[in-house]
Amino acid sequence: MFDFTVPKVKALNELLSLEGRVAIITGGSRGIGKQIVSRFTEAGAKVVITGRGLEALQKTQADFQTKGAPVSCFQADVSNVADSQKVIDFAVKTYGRLDILVNNAASFPFCDARSMTEEVWDKCFDTDAKGTFFMSKFAAEYMIRQGEGGRIINFMSTAALNPTGPLIAYGAAKQAVWYVTRTMAQEFAPYHITVNAATPGATMTDERLAVFAGDQSQLETFVEKTGNSGLSFVKNTSTLSSDMLTDMMKQAMPMGRTGFPDDLAKAVLFLASDMGEYVTGQNITVDGAQSIQNPMAGMMKQVTGSTSDVLEDSDEDSECESFVEEINAKTAVADGSWTAHMETPMGKNDLTFRFTSNGDILTGSVSIAGNTIGIEKGSVNGDRISFHFQMKAGLMKAAVKVSGKICGDTLSGELKLPVASMPFEARRI
């Protein structure tokens, strides 16, 4: 029978209260997940946190219990279906019920299509898509038996909204999460179980703040341990300074700041509380308008443009060809050092190439912002050169492809990044 009863109007403090409710938060030992635990316990909830790293879980549990907050931990890998069921059983055995599930744990491989392996793809989908599905399935089954409704909040990603090559597995898995979210919202609505998604943009956790502060040891410790819960990155060392990273972030953030864990925690609290009791099948994007402007593309605007004519033949070819013939008789065309002054999203930077050729093989290095990176897959064909190098920024790594044409003491070409291309003109030094 259809219910026309007008709901009772509750006071605001009652609407936001989670008193008497039990929540599970996956990946709850650090970052966004830990801040959600903080907000939930502040609102009166009892919380179970789960993740792969027992030490991190126990430390977080102890931190909250010292403050008198009812938090228990359970070591589990949500990519394992049996573990997912065990988490539900543990929460019910420990606190007697289950009202809220937050699927926060994720695997985050930074890898493009050509570099993708079956192992990387499966690990990402097993954690992000399969893990979210089965945690939600088992939680909903218990909530239905309990007969008092419930809340399921899944974590999406802006990578699923704006395609970004190096996040192809992560974005695809999060699109699967979005489909699961909407489908389950429809299926479980008759049981008063809401299913929604929260989507963070770039979020400054404590570990990422350490990167921007230049604390390399803390960064390396974080990268080694981060697979335990939350995000999973490939270990690497930054080749960009914290100042450059800060300048780059400014270009990408329309509101003039990054997101912080509490921005997400407040949105998740809304969805978990009675404030969100009639909201289901929806996605709340908490990114300060980053995804609206497609920030990665916007970040490169000032250096992006048509570069199709950079390497095209021109009236100067005959002059260059005669130069190539002349210099080939003495030495290789590319050998030596070249420098370019470039306007980038990170400000003005000097780019220096150092090349040595041996037949059609090109070796050497690229120097930028005081860091030197070896070139890979270098080749030279007369006045044309091409090579790759790896640009590393904090926890991310991107392959940069460089191609160019030499004419006299000028090297004209472009740097191709995953999100844009930058033309350059270098002079021999």
C-alpha positions in Angstrom: 0.0 0.0 0.0 1.3 3.4 -0.9 2.2 5.6 2.1 0.9 9.2 2.1 2.0 9.8 5.7 3.8 13.1 6.1 7.2 12.5 7.7 7.8 14.0 11.1 9.9 17.2 10.9 13.0 16.6 13.0 15.3 19.1 14.6 18.6 19.7 12.8 20.7 18.0 15.5 18.4 15.0 15.3 18.7 14.9 11.5 22.5 14.7 11.6 22.7 12.3 14.5 23.9 8.7 14.0 23.2 7.8 17.6 22.6 4.0 17.9 23.8 3.2 14.4 26.6 1.0 13.3 28.8 1.7 10.3 31.5 -0.1 8.3 34.1 2.0 6.6 36.5 0.2 4.3 40.0 1.8 4.0 39.3 3.6 7.2 42.8 3.7 8.7 44.0 6.9 7.0 43.1 9.8 4.8 39.5 10.3 3.8 38.4 7.1 5.4 39.8 8.1 8.8 38.1 11.5 8.7 34.8 9.8 7.9 35.3 7.7 11.0 35.9 10.9 13.0 32.7 12.5 11.7 30.6 9.4 12.2 31.8 8.8 15.8 31.2 12.5 16.5 27.7 12.0 15.3 27.2 9.1 17.7 27.9 6.0 15.4 29.8 2.9 16.3 32.3 2.1 13.6 34.1 -0.9 12.2 37.1 -0.1 10.0 38.7 -2.5 7.6 41.8 -2.8 5.4 44.7 -5.0 4.5 47.3 -3.5 6.9 46.7 -4.7 10.5 49.2 -2.4 12.1 47.6 0.7 10.6 44.2 -0.5 11.5 45.2 -1.2 15.1 46.8 2.2 15.5 43.7 4.0 14.2 41.5 1.9 16.4 43.7 2.8 19.4 43.7 6.5 18.5 39.9 6.6 18.5 39.4 4.4 21.6 41.7 6.6 23.6 39.2 9.4 22.9 36.3 7.3 24.0 35.0 6.6 20.4 33.6 3.1 19.8 35.8 2.0 16.9 36.8 -1.6 16.1 39.0 -2.9 13.3 39.0 -6.0 11.2 41.7 -7.0 8.8 40.3 -7.9 5.4 40.9 -7.6 1.7 37.7 -6.5 0.0 38.9 -7.9 -3.3 38.3 -11.3 -1.7 34.6 -12.1 -1.6 34.9 -14.3 1.5 36.6 -11.5 3.4 33.8 -9.1 2.5 31.2 -11.4 4.1 33.5 -11.8 7.2 33.5 -8.0 7.6 29.7 -7.9 7.7 29.6 -10.8 10.2 32.2 -9.1 12.4 30.3 -5.8 12.6 27.0 -7.5 13.5 28.7 -9.8 16.1 30.6 -6.8 17.6 27.8 -4.2 17.7 24.6 -6.2 17.1 23.4 -4.5 13.9 24.4 -2.8 10.7 23.1 0.5 9.3 25.7 2.1 7.2 28.4 0.9 4.7 31.0 3.3 3.2 33.0 1.7 0.4 36.1 3.8 0.5 39.0 1.3 -0.2 40.4 1.6 -3.7 43.3 0.4 -5.9 44.7 3.3 -8.0 47.1 2.2 -10.7 48.6 5.1 -12.7 49.0 3.3 -16.0 48.0 3.9 -19.6 46.5 1.4 -22.1 49.7 0.4 -23.7 51.5 -0.2 -20.4 48.6 -2.1 -18.9 49.0 -5.7 -17.7 46.4 -8.2 -16.8 47.6 -8.3 -13.2 47.3 -4.5 -12.8 43.9 -4.4 -14.4 42.5 -7.3 -12.4 43.8 -5.9 -9.1 42.1 -2.6 -9.7 38.8 -4.1 -10.7 38.9 -6.7 -8.0 39.2 -4.0 -5.3 37.2 -1.1 -6.8 34.4 -2.8 -8.7 34.1 -6.4 -7.3 34.9 -5.3 -3.8 32.3 -2.5 -3.8 29.7 -4.8 -5.3 30.0 -7.7 -2.8 30.4 -5.5 0.2 27.2 -3.7 -0.8 25.4 -7.0 -1.6 26.2 -8.6 1.7 25.5 -5.4 3.7 22.1 -4.9 1.9 21.1 -8.6 2.5 21.6 -8.1 6.3 19.9 -4.7 6.3 16.9 -6.2 4.5 16.7 -8.9 7.2 17.1 -6.3 9.9 14.1 -4.5 8.4 15.1 -0.9 9.4 16.5 0.5 6.1 20.1 1.5 5.7 22.7 3.6 3.9 25.3 2.5 1.4 27.8 5.1 0.1 30.2 4.2 -2.6 33.3 6.2 -3.7 33.4 7.2 -7.3 36.1 9.3 -9.1 36.4 12.2 -11.4 38.5 9.9 -13.5 35.2 8.1 -14.4 33.7 11.4 -15.5 36.6 12.9 -17.6 38.7 10.3 -19.4 42.4 10.5 -18.4 44.7 8.0 -20.2 46.9 7.0 -17.3 43.9 6.3 -15.2 42.1 4.0 -17.7 41.7 1.0 -15.3 40.8 3.1 -12.3 38.3 5.2 -14.3 36.7 2.1 -15.9 36.4 0.4 -12.5 34.8 3.5 -11.0 32.3 3.7 -13.9 31.3 0.2 -13.0 30.9 1.4 -9.4 28.5 4.1 -10.7 26.4 1.5 -12.5 26.3 -0.7 -9.5 25.3 2.3 -7.3 22.3 3.3 -9.5 21.1 -0.3 -10.1 21.3 -1.2 -6.4 19.5 2.1 -5.5 16.6 1.0 -7.7 16.6 -2.6 -6.4 16.8 -1.7 -2.7 14.6 1.4 -2.6 11.5 -0.6 -1.5 13.5 -1.7 1.6 14.4 2.0 2.4 18.0 1.3 1.8 19.6 4.3 0.0 22.6 3.8 -2.3 24.6 6.8 -3.4 28.1 7.8 -4.5 30.6 10.4 -3.4 33.2 11.6 -5.8 36.3 13.4 -4.6 38.6 15.6 -6.7 42.2 16.2 -5.8 42.2 15.8 -2.0 45.1 16.8 0.3 45.5 14.1 2.9 48.3 14.2 5.5 50.5 12.0 3.3 50.1 14.3 0.3 50.8 17.4 2.4 54.1 15.7 3.2 54.9 15.5 -0.5 54.2 19.2 -0.9 56.3 20.0 2.1 59.2 18.1 0.6 59.3 15.3 3.2 60.7 12.6 0.9 61.1 10.0 3.7 57.5 10.3 4.7 56.4 10.1 1.0 58.4 6.8 0.6 57.0 5.4 3.8 53.4 6.3 2.6 53.9 4.7 -0.8 55.2 1.5 0.7 52.3 1.2 3.1 49.5 2.7 1.1 48.5 -0.6 -0.4 47.2 -1.7 3.0 44.1 0.5 2.7 43.0 3.4 0.6 45.0 4.1 -2.6 47.7 2.0 -4.2 50.5 3.7 -6.1 53.6 2.6 -8.0 56.6 3.7 -5.9 58.6 6.4 -7.4 60.7 9.5 -6.5 59.6 13.0 -7.3 61.5 14.9 -10.0 59.5 18.1 -9.4 59.9 20.5 -6.5 57.2 21.1 -4.0 57.0 24.7 -5.2 56.3 23.5 -8.8 53.7 21.1 -7.6 52.0 23.9 -5.7 52.0 26.2 -8.8 50.6 23.3 -10.8 47.8 22.7 -8.3 46.8 26.4 -8.4 46.2 26.2 -12.1 43.8 23.2 -11.6 41.7 24.5 -8.6 38.9 27.0 -9.5 38.2 27.7 -5.9 41.8 28.5 -5.1 42.4 25.4 -2.9 42.5 21.7 -2.9 39.9 19.5 -1.3 40.6 18.1 2.2 39.3 14.8 3.8 36.7 16.7 5.8 35.1 18.0 2.7 34.3 14.4 1.7 33.5 13.4 5.3 30.8 16.1 5.6 29.2 15.0 2.3 29.2 11.3 3.3 27.7 12.3 6.7 24.9 14.0 4.9 24.2 10.9 2.8 24.5 8.6 5.9 22.2 10.6 8.1 18.5 11.3 8.1 19.3 14.5 6.1 19.7 12.2 3.1 16.9 9.7 3.7 15.1 10.6 0.4 18.3 10.8 -1.7 19.2 7.6 -3.6 20.9 6.7 -6.8 22.8 10.0 -6.8 26.4 11.1 -7.0 27.8 14.1 -5.0 30.9 15.4 -6.6 33.1 17.2 -4.0 35.9 18.8 -6.0 35.5 22.5 -6.0 34.5 22.6 -9.7 37.6 20.8 -10.9 35.7 18.3 -13.0 33.4 20.9 -14.5 36.3 22.7 -16.1 38.2 19.4 -16.9 41.1 20.6 -14.8 43.9 18.6 -16.5 43.1 20.1 -19.8 42.6 23.5 -18.3 45.9 23.3 -16.6 47.6 23.0 -19.9 45.6 25.7 -21.8 48.4 28.2 -21.9 50.8 25.7 -23.5 48.4 23.8 -25.7 47.5 24.7 -29.2 47.9 23.5 -32.8 51.4 22.2 -33.2 50.7 20.3 -36.4 52.9 22.7 -38.3 55.9 22.3 -36.0 57.4 19.5 -37.9 55.9 20.1 -41.3 58.2 20.7 -44.3 58.7 24.3 -45.2 60.6 26.6 -47.6 63.6 26.3 -45.2 64.0 22.6 -45.9 66.6 23.0 -48.6 68.7 25.2 -46.3 68.4 22.6 -43.5 69.2 19.7 -45.8 72.4 21.4 -47.0 73.2 22.0 -43.3 72.6 18.3 -42.5 74.8 17.2 -45.3 77.6 19.6 -44.2 77.5 18.7 -40.5 77.1 15.0 -41.1 80.5 15.0 -42.8 82.0 16.2 -39.5 79.8 15.1 -36.6 76.3 13.9 -35.7 73.5 16.5 -36.1 72.0 16.1 -32.7 75.1 15.7 -30.6 75.7 18.3 -27.9 73.5 20.4 -25.5 70.3 22.3 -26.3 68.3 24.6 -24.1 64.8 26.0 -24.3 62.9 28.6 -22.2 59.3 27.4 -21.7 56.2 28.8 -20.2 54.5 25.9 -18.4 51.6 25.6 -15.9 54.3 25.5 -13.3 55.8 28.8 -14.4 58.9 29.6 -16.5 61.3 26.7 -16.7 64.6 26.0 -18.6 64.6 22.7 -20.4 68.0 21.3 -21.3 68.7 18.3 -23.6 72.1 16.6 -23.8 72.4 14.2 -26.7 74.9 11.7 -28.0 74.2 9.7 -31.2 75.6 6.5 -32.4 74.3 5.7 -35.9 70.5 5.9 -35.5 70.5 5.5 -31.7 70.1 8.6 -29.5 71.1 8.6 -25.9 71.3 11.4 -23.3 69.3 13.2 -20.7 66.7 15.9 -20.1 67.1 18.5 -17.3 64.2 20.5 -15.9 63.8 22.3 -12.5 67.2 21.1 -11.3 66.4 17.4 -12.0 68.0 15.2 -14.7 66.2 12.3 -16.3 67.7 9.8 -18.7 66.0 9.5 -22.1 64.6 6.2 -23.4 63.9 4.8 -26.9 65.9 7.5 -28.5 66.4 7.5 -32.3 67.9 9.9 -34.8 67.2 10.0 -38.6 69.1 12.8 -40.3 67.6 16.0 -38.9 64.8 14.2 -37.1 65.0 13.0 -33.5 62.5 11.3 -31.1 62.7 9.9 -27.6 60.8 9.3 -24.4 61.4 10.2 -20.8 59.5 9.7 -17.5 58.3 12.8 -15.7 57.5 12.1 -12.0 55.5 14.4 -9.8 54.8 13.3 -6.3 53.0 10.0 -6.4 52.3 10.2 -10.1 54.4 9.3 -13.1 53.8 10.2 -16.8 55.6 9.2 -20.0 56.6 12.2 -22.1 57.2 11.7 -25.8 59.5 14.2 -27.6 59.9 14.6 -31.3 61.8 17.4 -33.1 63.5 18.6 -36.2 67.0 20.2 -36.3 67.8 23.2 -38.6 71.1 24.8 -38.0 71.4 25.5 -34.3 67.7 25.3 -33.7 65.7 22.3 -32.5 61.9 22.7 -33.0 59.5 20.1 -31.7 56.9 19.2 -29.2 56.6 17.4 -25.8 53.5 15.1 -25.8 52.1 14.4 -22.3 49.1 12.2 -21.6 46.8 15.3 -21.4 48.3 17.8 -23.8 51.2 18.8 -26.1 53.7 21.6 -25.5 55.7 23.0 -28.5 59.2 24.1 -27.8 62.2 25.7 -29.7 65.6 24.9 -28.3 69.0 26.5 -29.2 72.3 24.7 -29.4 74.7 25.8 -26.5 
